[in-house]
Amino acid sequence: MEIGAFQQLMDELYGEADRARGIPSTVAWLAEELGELAQAVRKGTRDQQLHEFGDVLAWLASLANQMDITLEDAAQRYVTDPP
């Protein structure tokens, strides 16, 4: 799946609820999911790691949607001006 299509899907599935929740709560959920990913990387199975990567991507897409930022635009800097 293309990242733009994934971001659009997350907006279609969860956009209304995510916007009602708001940016601060979305950031908190994203941080929690990052913690769960870190734990899965250290001690989890491949299936658990895959699950947590998906959760992090979903919450990142939600946050980007709320801030009117495309993940494609965010990734573009690594094409045009990598750090």
C-alpha positions in Angstrom: 0.0 0.0 0.0 1.2 3.5 -0.8 1.7 5.8 2.2 -0.7 8.4 0.8 -3.4 5.8 0.3 -2.8 4.5 3.9 -3.1 8.0 5.3 -6.4 8.5 3.4 -7.7 5.2 4.6 -6.9 6.2 8.2 -8.8 9.4 7.7 -11.8 7.6 6.2 -11.9 5.0 9.0 -11.0 7.1 12.1 -10.7 10.8 11.0 -13.9 12.0 12.6 -13.2 10.4 15.9 -9.5 11.4 15.8 -10.4 15.1 15.2 -12.9 15.0 18.1 -10.2 13.5 20.3 -7.8 16.3 19.3 -4.1 16.7 18.7 -2.9 16.5 22.3 -4.6 13.2 22.9 -3.4 11.8 19.6 0.2 12.7 20.5 -0.3 10.8 23.8 -1.7 7.8 21.9 1.2 7.9 19.5 3.7 8.1 22.3 2.1 5.1 24.0 2.2 3.1 20.8 5.9 4.0 20.3 6.5 2.6 23.8 4.7 -0.6 22.9 6.8 -0.8 19.7 10.0 -0.4 21.7 8.9 -3.2 24.0 8.0 -5.5 21.1 11.4 -4.8 19.4 13.2 -5.8 22.6 11.1 -8.8 23.7 8.3 -9.4 21.3 7.7 -11.9 18.5 7.8 -11.0 14.9 3.9 -10.9 14.9 3.9 -8.5 17.9 6.5 -6.3 16.2 4.4 -6.1 13.0 1.3 -5.3 15.0 3.0 -2.4 16.8 4.6 -1.0 13.6 1.1 -0.9 12.2 -0.3 0.9 15.3 2.5 3.5 15.2 1.9 4.1 11.5 -1.9 4.5 12.1 -1.4 7.0 14.9 1.2 8.9 13.0 -1.1 9.2 10.0 -3.9 10.4 12.3 -1.7 13.1 13.7 -0.6 14.2 10.3 -4.2 14.3 9.1 -5.2 16.5 12.0 -2.3 18.8 11.2 -3.0 18.9 7.5 0.4 17.4 6.7 0.9 14.5 4.2 3.3 11.8 5.2 4.5 11.9 1.6 5.5 15.6 2.0 7.2 14.8 5.3 9.2 11.9 3.7 10.2 14.0 0.7 12.9 15.8 2.7 14.8 12.6 2.8 14.7 12.6 -1.0 15.6 16.2 -1.6 17.7 17.1 1.5 18.6 14.1 3.7 20.0 15.0 7.1 
